[in-house]
Amino acid sequence: MIQTVIIGAGNVAQHLISAFAKSNTVEVKQVLARNPESIGDIIEKDKITTDFNQIQEADLYIIAVTDNAIEQVSNQLLFKNKLVVHTSGSASIEILNDENRKGVFYPLQTFTKGKEVNFRTIPICLEATTESDFKLLEQVALAISDKVYAIDSQQRKALHVSAVFVCNFVNHLYQIGSEICQTNNIPFEILYPLIEETANKIKTLSPQEAQTGPAKRNDSITINTHLNFLTDQTHKEIYKLLTKSIIDNGKKL
């Protein structure tokens, strides 16, 4: 068994703990958590510590905290020459303290507390400074996922920016659409099949090929009708910017 210590108790940490619990290859030996109550129902209480001085010996240490806390946590580790990784999509591998061997274990997914995910379908992006450390991370990743990729820090930064566009920004557009529906007494669920078909199409078509709508057709009458309908100025500006981007993209073809 590969023994690991997870440092953190947020969404990513909790999902990793649950995923490793189903594995026959990886054991979560210990969790360091500022708030033990947040993970008391997913791991035995005797495996939880709040003290850096009490961190146990393990094969791998996974720092699963917010990006702005990674460096501070890494600097608080009291051991040397151990494999320490973070789970961030945007932070460089270099942010980790040089006293230990460095790596990245980045699961590319949006995690919500209490919302179970199928880890076997989640891409895990790995980076390490030595081949032997990469092979260990690969073993750990394959224990919970069928999709494992070697991605360096620059690639991961690009991937994270892409993820913000296709996940966070798209979700915000869902929110705007939901607000417009609510204001006009329309159930948002009417849009579910459209949302599902749009997401499914890009599995067989490129996003460029799958693009439809008034901006794609350069339908100025419909575009102006929509802009006249919108009363929220921010919504108008988002509509204009996205419409321009789609039209400009079409001109490149």
HELIX and SHEET records of a PDB file:
HELIX    1   1 ASN A   11  ALA A   21  1                                  11    
HELIX    2   2 PRO A   36  ILE A   39  5                                   4    
HELIX    3   3 LYS A   45  LYS A   47  5                                   3    
HELIX    4   4 PHE A   52  GLN A   54  5                                   3    
HELIX    5   5 ASP A   67  GLN A   76  1                                  10    
HELIX    6   6 ILE A   93  ILE A   95  5                                   3    
HELIX    7   7 PHE A  119  THR A  121  5                                   3    
HELIX    8   8 GLU A  131  LEU A  142  1                                  12    
HELIX    9   9 SER A  153  ALA A  163  1                                  11    
HELIX   10  10 VAL A  164  PHE A  169  3                                   6    
HELIX   11  11 VAL A  170  THR A  183  1                                  14    
HELIX   12  12 PHE A  188  LEU A  191  5                                   4    
HELIX   13  13 TYR A  192  LYS A  201  1                                  10    
HELIX   14  14 PRO A  207  ALA A  210  1                                   4    
HELIX   15  15 PRO A  214  ARG A  217  1                                   4    
HELIX   16  16 SER A  220  PHE A  229  1                                  10    
HELIX   17  17 GLN A  233  LYS A  252  1                                  20    
SHEET    1   A 8 ILE A  48  THR A  49  0                                        
SHEET    2   A 8 VAL A  26  LEU A  32  1                                        
SHEET    3   A 8 ILE A   2  ILE A   7  1                                        
SHEET    4   A 8 LEU A  60  ILE A  63  1                                        
SHEET    5   A 8 LEU A  83  HIS A  86  1                                        
SHEET    6   A 8 ARG A 101  PRO A 107  1                                        
SHEET    7   A 8 PRO A 123  ALA A 128 -1                                        
SHEET    8   A 8 LYS A 147  ALA A 150  1                                        
END                                                                             
